[in-house]
Amino acid sequence: MSTTLYSSPSSLLPKRRNALLVTALMSALSAMSAQAQEIIPPQSDTVIVTGTRSIKRTVSDSEAPVDILTSKDLQSTGSGELAVVLSRLLPSLNFPRPAVADGTSASRPAQLRGLSPDQTLVLVNGKRWHTSAVVNVNGTAGRGSSPADLNTIPISSIEKIEVLRDGAAAQYGSDAIAGVINIILKKGANGGEVQFGGGQYSKRDGTQASLSANFGTALGDKGWARFTAEQRNQNETNRAGADFRNPLEPLYGRVNQVQGDPKLQQTNLGANASLALATDLELYGFANYSRRSTDAAATWRTAYTTGTTLRTPLYPNGFLPNEAGTNTDVSVVGGIKGRTDGWRWDASVNYGSSEFSLDVNNTVNLSLGATSPTKFYAGKLKNTQTLANFDAAKEFEFAGLANPLTLAVGAEYRRDQYEIGAGEANSYFGSGAQGFSGFQPSNAGSFSRHSASIYANIEAELSKQLSASLALRHENYSDFGSVTSGKLSGRFEFTKEFALRAAASNGFRAPSLAQQNYTISTTNLLTINGTSQLVDTGTFGVSTAAARALGAVPLQAEKSRNYSLGAVLQPSKNATLSIDAYQIDIDKRILYSGNLVLPASLQSVLAQQGVLVGAARYFTNALDTKTRGVDVVGSYQIPLSGTDKLGFTVAYNHNDTTVKNVAANPAILTQNNLLLIDRQTINRATEATPKDKFSISADYAFANWNIHGLATRYGSFVSPQNSVALDQTYSANTVLDLAASVKLGKWTISAGVDNLTDKYPDLVTSAGNLNSGGTLPYSTFSPYGFNGRYYYAKAAYAW
């Protein structure tokens, strides 16, 4: 993809091969529908609650595309990480597995439709989920974002997930640009399940073990409570290469670096409850607690700096700093809902927090010499959200309408807070702890803001064939002002088998407090003059003196305009196909700047403020972009003899992002021959994720057995650099997953293989030393990771 300042000339259904694919799918479904022998209840009849206030909207008659993932779907892979599972099931979702990336190794971001991870809103039971405290500041996908951490939610607690693939800021507020992921928890007093499982990669590392329980109980005779407990343990994987850079090194020729998944221990606890206080009055609440401890490797420090000059006598053979992170997430929602004079109303209070603390072990502060400690507390980050909300909806009869009109209104108050806690003095003194220099007292602080919003939504069936919806939302933020969002959508049913749907909306994403205030100085591996070097690098909040000295200005909200046009086909009860084209224009996209390698003059300016760094970065409203794409989803159920069934699902996503405008470079940087938004920063936002992803899955159920297969083709992607000569395009790859399960009474035994053919991405080029002398052979942008084949087994007991 070009990064020149023009829009793609391609249509909303891009590329001839996409049109051929759609035609083939339609023909196949039409042919297969003629073979149907009996009716199998289709998922298209499932009632949805995301993107609508109506009580009877289904998947097939939705005015925007919505995917439904059941608890069975979520158990179809060997992974216990929700984000990994979603990336296997949703072609529009991308979830790389970066390593050697500080906090991002412990809290990895997911992307929808190739956009930034924080441009997707996450809900749980329809309530806004808080975002992570971790800011992704290294050179990974989603660089600069701090989205919701999907992996804090235990899979065993989930009844289903609804994924709205459309802009929804007018309905839900900030962040809902790429779409909405609504996680709906299991409910009811009856039943439960205990599951345990384990697995290992074919390289005999990354051993995983998990134990979970989910069960319900009655609260008197008018209520219920459901509880979840889950424990996951994972050993590290390592795909690093041997170090042949310096024959004089004591450990020359050995694998000293670690590149792979970190060692992990995670505990999740959850509860979901409801109690009827009267016929039309219900008290409800749900809560989640997650604690995840990770041990992730930083970059290997060689024994010698130059020649045979020892780096530190504490580690005469060299050393690998270890970043021991602890993520603690807490969420509590309580509310009361009921019916009054035909109005369905819901009042709730929502609290969520994410805390990330970091210890750096097996390291040294070189400024402290031979007396340096080897373990340091580096500090913590904490993000908190407190929200109060009131919704009400009612159906009204109007002459001439096929069905009652639904009117929904609401109001919301939200308070956000972001905290940076300083590390111990030795962690930041002088050059700081190698691997991750601690947060300094000058970095520490508590930052907050509040916002208030009102909104309204109207949904109506104007005739038996035509439905339409209108949504409006006005919000006022204490830090950047007001914004109004709107959405108009409609659906026209030509026949029972064919309908068109369309939507147009505008939206926004408020700059996070983390993006506005995150400040830290660390040692980073930067590419300078074609070689990788360790450089003390400062990240500065936009309001700090250091950032202002380098041209920073206050962040503004991102503004979006979404357009979609789709077709829904259901040639039989057993076959469905949806095709949805979309365009998303985003102005003032917030990006984390390039690495500004400072000349002596600017280093001197910052030194006068007590800031000693060789490079700097900060957040800025950098780009205006246009994303065009298409989603195709088709399913077909083949009834066989008796109760045997065979089902197929095909899904495809294409997305293409082009740059319309790049913000002007600050004058102070131009004077010093520096570029705030460099080529790598731009292309990382537009080219680092695959433009195409295609999957086909099959499920064969017979007797008490079930066989599941999934083949996913990930398109090519680019790892961009500032020099086009150093760009690397990675080949497309197809990953095959197979699993089988058998039901034996109340037991279900499952076994499977993820990545059966042991696919790996291309090796990182040695040009410009981008692979650090071969020690870091794989790209952090790989959409399917680089761990290889994984074997697993599970056993579940249900009642």
Buried (B, 14 or more C-beta within 10 A) or exposed (E): EEBEEEEBEBEBBBBEEBEEBBEEBBEBBBEBBEEBEEEBEBBBEBEBBBBBBBEEBBBBBBBBBBBBBBBEBBBBBBBBBBBBBBBBBBBBBBBBBBBBBBBBBBBBBBBBBBBBBBBBBBBBBBBBBBBBBBBBBBBBBBBBBBBBBBBBBBBBBBBBBBBBBBBBBBBBBBBBBBBBBBBBBBBEBEEBBBBBBBBBBBBEBBBBBBBBBBBBEEBEEEBBBBBBBBBBBBBBBBBBBBBEBBEEBEBBEEBBBBBBBBBBBBBBBBBBBBBBEEEEEBBBBBBBBBBBBBBBBBBBBBBBEEEEEEBBEBBEEBBBBBBBBBBBBBBBBBBBBBEEEEBBBBBBBBBBBBBBBBBBBBBBBBEBEEEBBBBBBBBBBBBBBBBBBBBBBBBEEEEEEEBBBBBBBBEBBBBBBBBBBBBBEBBBBEBBBBBBBBBBEBBBBEBBBBBBBEBBBBBBBBEEEBBBBBBBBBBBBEBBEEBBBBBBBBBBBEEEBBBEBBBBBBBBBBBBBBBBBBBBBBBBBBBEEBEBBEBBBBBBBBBBBBBBBBBBBEBBBBBBBBBBBBBBBBBBBBBBBBBBBBBBBBBBBBBBBBBBBBEEEBBEBBEEEEBBBBBBBBBBBBBBBBBBBBBBBBBBBBBEEEEEBBBBBBBBBBBBBBBBEBBEBBEBBEEBEBBBBBBBBBBBBBBBBBBBBBBBBBBBBBEEEBBBBBBBBBBBBBBBBBEEEBBBEBEEBEBBBBBBBEBEEEEBEBBBBBBBEBBBBBBBBEBBBBBBBBBBBBBBBBBBBBBBBBBBBBBBBBE
